[in-house]
């Protein structure tokens, strides 16, 4: 069973780093310890680090604006779904590439939350880097990993962005121009170099939710692959793969089991608990919940639409349904085991004892439903608690970076570096775990690359990777043909709030097409 995620929140920091005027002020509330002395105590430093983890927890588990869902929706593995075509319109717009504007609330929320996490990371780095504290090196490594992660997510979604590495001393310091993506990548690599040197191996981390050197190596390799620095990425992947602390779970379904949280396949995982006892009267929509509020959005719609008898699932609000394209891809590959761990067709649902009634949906049509429901990150009864309201107390962890992805990234890097034998080796590990046979031993070059692309589609379905891979591979226009996609959608728009309040960014700096 899962170990309880630390609930100690550094309240002094939470909520003071949104992209607004508060960003320019002293982040500690009146009456609290002065910054000059705060970081002289190890316990305070630890509290600040936990505050960074807590912000990350909120970034991915918050209600309708979760970073998990916003990154997922542009891909061809999931539909926004929900109650109808106007349910959470900002999410429908992202999903359908329609009316995606700089005022989109979910996009703006992600921008603000990542920069808030970066701001706290910068504050910790500034306060600790010249200290003699015994936990200094490990703390710097942890928060630099978090800063690198946030910048990687931001530049993936927005391209050129402001590179903030210090805490503004006043309003005059807030204005900062966008930096080229190459500069963002350079800073990410610098932070990850320090993180790799200062973090312990996974076997030696003090708490299971904390990042390890293996997580930093895996992220470094991924960042280099995204820059097409394939040969440079390989030593990092090789280090992760050769480390016995990392491996695949035996079965695809084991990856998502509550018993496998922070397990051997997990490299970076955001933890949640079901013991907060949240109900509609004490829920904190602005954060500090410790439960994963976002999971309820993604359960099969209730209201008599999906009956879930025999499945172990609980009804939710109907967002994030699999596409027919994804379901067909599993069938075409003969991928039975992994498909069962990812999705369930209507026929399978009915065979299990459930039901589907489109007549109960608005207008008699289940919005964005293409014949299946999702099992990965599903609303499982075992993942919540009878204390409080069940739908507000999901403990489902988000596995943000896992070993299977490392193997597929390594396979891609080996292939692009002309080492196809090694590429097949890593690809086959993922295929074999799914119950599939080895790839043809004679497959090389572009044919092998396409096999890696196909494998990644199935393995990482509903994990928010697909669209961004299609963009960097130059495949978005082909794979998303007929969906409303256009090249401008390769990036999200810079939020209008940033343009209005950052004196060094104006409308001419907006991403193309917006």
C-alpha positions in Angstrom: 0.0 0.0 0.0 1.1 3.6 -0.5 3.1 5.5 2.1 1.4 8.6 3.2 2.6 11.7 1.2 4.0 14.4 3.4 1.3 16.9 4.2 3.5 19.5 5.8 3.1 22.5 3.6 5.3 25.6 3.7 2.3 27.9 4.0 4.5 30.9 3.9 5.1 30.3 0.2 1.9 28.9 -1.2 -0.1 31.2 -3.4 2.4 34.1 -3.6 3.8 33.4 -7.0 1.1 33.8 -9.6 1.8 36.0 -12.6 0.6 39.2 -11.0 1.6 42.1 -8.7 2.2 39.7 -5.8 5.1 38.2 -7.7 7.1 41.4 -7.0 6.6 41.5 -3.3 8.2 39.8 -0.3 6.6 36.3 -0.5 6.4 35.9 3.3 3.3 37.2 5.0 3.4 39.9 7.7 4.8 38.7 11.0 6.7 35.8 9.6 10.4 35.2 9.8 12.6 37.5 7.7 14.1 35.9 4.5 17.6 36.8 5.7 17.3 34.4 8.6 14.6 32.0 7.4 17.1 29.9 5.4 19.6 29.6 8.2 17.6 26.8 9.7 17.6 23.4 8.1 14.0 22.7 9.2 12.8 25.9 7.4 14.8 24.8 4.3 13.1 21.4 4.3 9.7 23.1 4.7 10.4 25.2 1.6 11.4 22.2 -0.4 8.2 20.4 0.6 6.4 23.6 -0.5 7.9 23.1 -4.0 6.6 19.5 -4.1 3.3 20.7 -2.9 3.0 23.2 -5.7 3.8 20.5 -8.2 1.1 18.4 -6.6 -1.4 21.1 -7.2 -0.2 21.8 -10.8 -1.1 18.3 -11.9 -4.0 17.5 -9.7 -6.0 20.7 -9.6 -9.6 20.6 -10.9 -10.3 21.7 -14.5 -7.0 23.3 -15.3 -4.7 20.3 -14.5 -1.4 20.3 -16.4 -2.0 16.6 -17.0 -5.1 17.2 -19.0 -4.0 20.4 -20.8 -0.9 18.6 -22.2 -3.0 15.6 -23.1 -5.9 17.2 -25.0 -4.3 18.2 -28.3 -3.2 14.6 -29.0 -5.0 12.0 -31.0 -5.3 9.5 -28.1 -8.0 11.3 -26.2 -11.1 13.4 -26.6 -12.1 16.1 -24.1 -15.6 14.7 -23.8 -17.5 15.8 -20.7 -21.2 16.5 -20.5 -21.7 18.2 -23.8 -19.8 20.3 -26.4 -19.8 23.3 -24.2 -18.7 21.6 -20.9 -15.6 23.5 -19.8 -15.3 25.3 -23.1 -11.7 26.2 -22.7 -10.9 22.4 -22.6 -13.1 21.7 -25.6 -11.2 24.5 -27.5 -7.8 23.0 -26.8 -9.1 19.5 -27.8 -10.7 20.7 -31.1 -8.1 23.4 -32.0 -11.0 25.9 -32.1 -10.9 29.4 -30.5 -7.7 28.7 -28.7 -7.0 32.2 -27.4 -4.5 34.0 -25.1 -7.3 34.3 -22.4 -7.9 30.5 -22.3 -8.2 29.9 -18.5 -6.6 26.5 -18.5 -3.6 27.5 -20.6 -3.1 30.6 -18.5 -3.4 28.6 -15.3 -0.6 26.3 -16.4 1.7 29.2 -17.2 1.0 30.8 -13.9 1.4 27.6 -11.8 4.7 26.6 -13.4 6.1 30.0 -12.9 4.9 30.0 -9.3 6.8 26.8 -8.8 9.9 28.3 -10.5 9.6 31.4 -8.3 9.7 29.3 -5.1 12.6 27.2 -6.5 14.5 30.4 -7.2 13.8 31.7 -3.7 15.2 28.5 -2.2 18.2 28.5 -4.4 18.9 32.1 -3.5 18.5 31.5 0.2 20.6 28.3 0.4 23.3 28.4 -2.2 25.8 30.3 0.0 24.9 28.6 3.2 26.8 26.0 5.2 23.8 23.8 5.9 24.4 20.1 5.9 21.4 19.6 3.6 22.5 22.3 1.2 23.7 20.2 -1.8 20.7 17.9 -1.8 18.2 20.7 -1.4 19.8 22.6 -4.3 19.7 19.5 -6.4 16.0 18.9 -5.7 14.8 22.3 -6.4 17.0 22.6 -9.5 15.4 19.4 -10.8 11.9 21.0 -10.2 12.9 24.2 -11.9 14.3 22.3 -14.9 11.1 20.2 -15.1 8.9 23.3 -15.1 11.0 25.1 -17.7 10.9 22.0 -19.9 7.1 21.8 -19.7 6.8 25.5 -20.4 9.1 25.6 -23.4 7.5 22.5 -24.8 4.1 24.1 -24.7 5.0 27.8 -25.3 8.3 27.9 -27.1 10.4 31.0 -26.3 9.5 32.2 -22.8 10.9 34.5 -20.0 13.8 32.9 -18.2 13.4 33.9 -14.6 16.3 32.8 -12.4 16.1 35.3 -9.5 13.5 36.6 -7.2 12.3 40.1 -8.2 13.2 42.7 -5.6 10.5 45.1 -6.8 8.0 45.8 -9.5 10.7 47.2 -11.7 12.3 43.8 -11.8 9.3 41.9 -13.0 9.5 42.9 -16.7 11.6 40.4 -18.5 11.7 39.6 -22.2 11.3 36.1 -23.8 14.4 34.1 -24.2 15.0 31.8 -27.2 14.2 28.1 -26.6 17.9 27.3 -27.0 18.7 29.4 -23.9 15.9 27.7 -22.0 17.3 24.3 -22.9 20.8 25.4 -21.9 19.5 26.4 -18.4 17.6 23.2 -18.1 20.7 21.2 -18.9 22.7 23.2 -16.3 20.2 22.6 -13.6 20.0 18.9 -14.4 23.8 18.6 -14.3 23.7 19.9 -10.8 20.7 17.7 -9.9 22.4 14.6 -11.1 25.5 15.4 -9.0 23.6 16.2 -5.9 20.7 13.8 -5.8 20.9 10.3 -4.2 20.1 7.1 -6.1 16.5 6.0 -6.0 17.5 3.3 -3.4 18.8 6.0 -1.1 16.1 8.7 -1.2 14.7 9.6 2.2 11.1 9.7 1.2 9.5 7.8 -1.8 8.1 10.9 -3.4 11.4 12.7 -3.6 13.4 12.8 -6.9 16.5 10.8 -7.4 19.6 11.1 -9.6 18.0 8.6 -12.0 15.0 10.9 -12.5 17.4 13.7 -13.3 19.3 11.5 -15.7 16.1 10.4 -17.4 14.9 14.0 -17.8 18.3 15.1 -19.1 18.1 12.4 -21.8 14.6 13.4 -22.7 15.6 17.1 -23.0 18.5 16.2 -25.3 16.3 14.0 -27.5 13.8 16.9 -27.9 16.8 18.9 -29.2 17.8 16.0 -31.5 21.1 15.6 -29.6 20.7 11.9 -29.8 24.3 10.7 -29.2 24.6 13.1 -26.2 21.5 11.6 -24.7 22.6 8.0 -24.7 25.0 8.0 -21.7 22.1 9.3 -19.5 19.7 6.7 -20.7 22.4 4.0 -20.3 23.0 5.0 -16.7 19.3 4.8 -15.9 18.8 1.5 -17.7 21.9 -0.2 -16.1 20.8 0.9 -12.6 19.0 -2.0 -10.8 16.8 0.5 -8.9 14.9 0.9 -12.2 12.9 -1.7 -14.2 9.6 -2.4 -15.8 6.7 -3.6 -13.7 5.9 -7.2 -14.7 2.5 -6.5 -16.2 1.1 -3.3 -17.8 -1.7 -3.2 -15.3 0.8 -3.3 -12.4 2.0 0.2 -13.5 -1.3 1.8 -12.4 -2.0 -0.3 -9.4 -2.2 1.4 -6.0 0.3 -1.2 -4.8 2.8 -0.1 -7.4 2.9 3.6 -6.4 6.5 4.9 -6.3 7.4 1.5 -7.6 10.4 0.2 -9.6 9.1 1.7 -12.9 8.5 5.2 -11.5 11.2 7.8 -11.9 9.1 11.0 -11.1 5.7 10.6 -9.5 3.4 13.1 -7.9 1.7 11.6 -4.8 -1.8 12.1 -3.4 -3.7 10.7 -0.4 -7.3 9.6 0.2 -7.3 10.5 3.9 -8.1 14.2 3.8 -11.8 13.7 4.4 -12.7 16.4 1.8 -16.4 17.1 1.2 -18.2 19.9 -0.7 -18.0 22.0 2.4 -14.3 21.9 3.1 -12.8 21.5 -0.4 -10.1 24.1 -1.2 -10.3 24.7 -5.0 -7.2 26.9 -4.7 -5.0 24.1 -3.4 -3.9 22.5 -0.1 -6.0 19.4 -0.5 -3.5 16.5 -0.8 -6.1 14.5 -2.8 -6.2 14.4 -6.6 -9.2 16.5 -7.5 -8.6 16.0 -11.2 -9.4 12.3 -11.2 -13.1 12.8 -10.7 -13.3 14.8 -13.9 -12.1 11.7 -15.8 -14.4 9.0 -14.6 -17.0 7.7 -17.1 -20.0 10.0 -17.0 -22.8 9.2 -14.6 -26.4 10.5 -15.0 -27.4 7.0 -16.3 -25.1 7.1 -19.3 -22.4 4.6 -18.2 -23.3 1.8 -15.9 -20.1 0.5 -14.3 -21.3 -2.7 -12.5 -18.6 -5.4 -12.6 -15.7 -2.9 -13.4 -14.6 -1.6 -10.0 -14.9 1.9 -11.4 -17.0 4.8 -10.0 -18.8 7.3 -12.2 -17.2 10.7 -12.8 -17.8 13.7 -14.9 -16.9 12.1 -18.3 -13.8 13.9 -19.5 -10.9 12.2 -21.3 -12.4 9.4 -23.4 -10.2 7.4 -25.7 -10.4 8.0 -29.4 -11.5 5.3 -31.9 -8.0 5.8 -33.5 -6.3 4.6 -30.3 -8.6 1.7 -29.8 -8.1 0.6 -33.4 -4.3 0.9 -33.0 -4.3 -1.5 -30.0 -6.3 -4.0 -32.1 -4.1 -3.7 -35.1 -1.1 -4.4 -33.0 -2.7 -7.4 -31.3 -2.0 -5.6 -28.1 -4.5 -7.3 -25.7 -2.8 -6.9 -22.3 -1.8 -3.3 -22.6 -5.1 -2.3 -24.1 -6.9 -3.8 -21.1 -4.7 -1.7 -18.8 -5.5 1.4 -20.8 -9.1 1.3 -22.1 -12.3 -0.7 -22.3 -14.6 -1.0 -25.3 -18.3 -0.7 -25.1 -18.6 -4.5 -25.8 -16.2 -5.2 -23.0 -18.0 -2.9 -20.6 -21.3 -4.7 -21.3 -19.7 -8.1 -21.0 -18.4 -7.2 -17.6 -21.9 -6.3 -16.4 -22.0 -2.6 -17.2 -24.1 -0.6 -19.7 -24.1 2.3 -22.1 -27.3 4.4 -22.6 -26.8 7.3 -25.0 -30.4 8.3 -24.5 -29.5 9.6 -21.1 -27.0 12.0 -22.6 -27.7 15.6 -23.6 -29.5 15.4 -27.0 -29.2 11.6 -27.0 -25.5 11.8 -27.9 -22.6 11.0 -25.6 -20.3 13.9 -26.4 -16.9 12.8 -27.9 -17.6 9.2 -27.2 -16.1 6.9 -29.8 -16.8 3.4 -28.4 -14.6 3.1 -25.3 -13.9 4.3 -21.8 -10.5 4.8 -20.2 -8.9 2.5 -17.6 -5.6 4.2 -17.1 -6.0 6.9 -14.4 -9.6 5.7 -14.0 -11.9 6.5 -11.1 -11.2 3.3 -9.2 -13.1 2.6 -5.9 -9.9 1.3 -4.3 -8.2 4.7 -4.9 -10.6 6.8 -2.8 -12.0 6.7 0.7 -15.5 6.6 2.3 -14.3 9.5 4.6 -15.8 12.7 3.2 -17.1 12.6 -0.4 -15.5 9.8 -2.4 -15.1 11.8 -5.6 -13.0 14.5 -3.8 -10.6 12.1 -2.2 -8.8 10.2 -4.9 -5.3 9.1 -4.0 -4.4 8.3 -7.6 -0.7 9.3 -8.2 0.4 10.8 -11.5 3.4 8.9 -12.9 5.0 11.7 -14.8 8.2 10.0 -15.9 8.6 6.2 -15.9 11.1 3.6 -17.0 9.1 2.5 -20.1 9.4 6.0 -21.5 13.1 5.9 -20.9 13.4 2.7 -22.9 11.4 4.2 -25.8 13.4 7.4 -25.8 16.6 5.4 -25.7 15.4 3.3 -28.6 14.7 6.5 -30.6 18.1 7.9 -29.7 19.9 4.7 -30.7 18.0 4.6 -34.0 18.8 8.2 -34.9 22.4 7.6 -33.9 22.6 4.6 -36.3 22.7 1.9 -33.6 19.6 0.0 -34.6 20.5 -3.2 -32.8 20.5 -1.4 -29.5 17.3 0.4 -30.5 15.6 -2.9 -31.1 16.8 -4.2 -27.8 15.2 -1.4 -25.8 12.1 -1.4 -27.9 11.6 -5.2 -27.4 11.7 -4.8 -23.6 8.6 -2.6 -23.8 6.9 -4.9 -26.3 7.6 -8.1 -24.4 6.2 -6.6 -21.2 3.0 -5.9 -23.2 2.9 -9.5 -24.3 4.1 -8.8 -27.9 6.9 -10.6 -29.8 10.2 -9.0 -30.7 10.3 -6.6 -33.6 11.6 -8.1 -36.8 15.4 -8.5 -36.4 16.0 -7.1 -39.9 14.1 -3.9 -39.3 16.4 -0.8 -39.5 16.4 2.9 -40.3 13.1 4.7 -40.8 11.0 1.5 -40.6 12.4 0.9 -37.1 11.7 4.5 -36.2 8.1 4.2 -37.3 7.8 1.1 -35.1 9.1 3.1 -32.2 6.5 5.8 -32.9 3.7 3.2 -33.0 4.9 1.6 -29.8 5.1 4.9 -28.0 1.5 5.7 -29.0 0.3 2.6 -27.3 2.6 2.6 -24.3 2.1 6.2 -23.3 -1.5 6.7 -24.3 -3.4 9.1 -22.0 -0.1 10.4 -20.5 0.2 13.7 -22.3 3.1 12.9 -24.5 1.6 12.1 -27.9 0.9 15.6 -29.3 4.3 17.1 -28.4 6.0 14.1 -29.9 4.0 14.5 -33.1 5.1 18.2 -33.2 8.8 17.5 -32.8 8.7 14.6 -35.3 7.0 16.8 -37.9 4.0 14.4 -37.9 1.3 16.5 -36.5 -0.2 17.7 -39.8 -0.4 14.1 -41.1 -1.7 12.4 -38.0 -4.1 15.2 -37.1 -5.4 15.8 -40.5 -9.1 16.6 -40.5 -9.3 17.5 -36.8 -9.0 21.3 -37.2 -5.3 21.3 -36.3 -3.1 23.9 -38.0 0.6 24.6 -37.5 -0.1 27.5 -35.1 -1.3 24.9 -32.6 2.2 23.5 -32.2 2.5 26.0 -29.4 0.0 27.5 -27.0 -0.5 31.3 -27.0 1.3 33.3 -24.4 -1.4 34.2 -21.8 -2.8 37.7 -22.2 -2.2 38.3 -18.4 1.5 37.9 -19.0 1.5 40.4 -21.9 -0.5 42.9 -20.0 1.7 42.8 -16.9 5.2 42.1 -18.2 6.5 45.4 -19.6 9.1 43.6 -21.7 6.5 41.5 -23.7 3.9 42.9 -26.0 1.5 41.6 -28.6 4.2 41.4 -31.2 5.9 38.8 -29.0 2.8 36.5 -29.1 3.3 33.1 -30.7 2.5 33.0 -34.4 -1.1 32.8 -35.4 -2.6 34.1 -32.2 
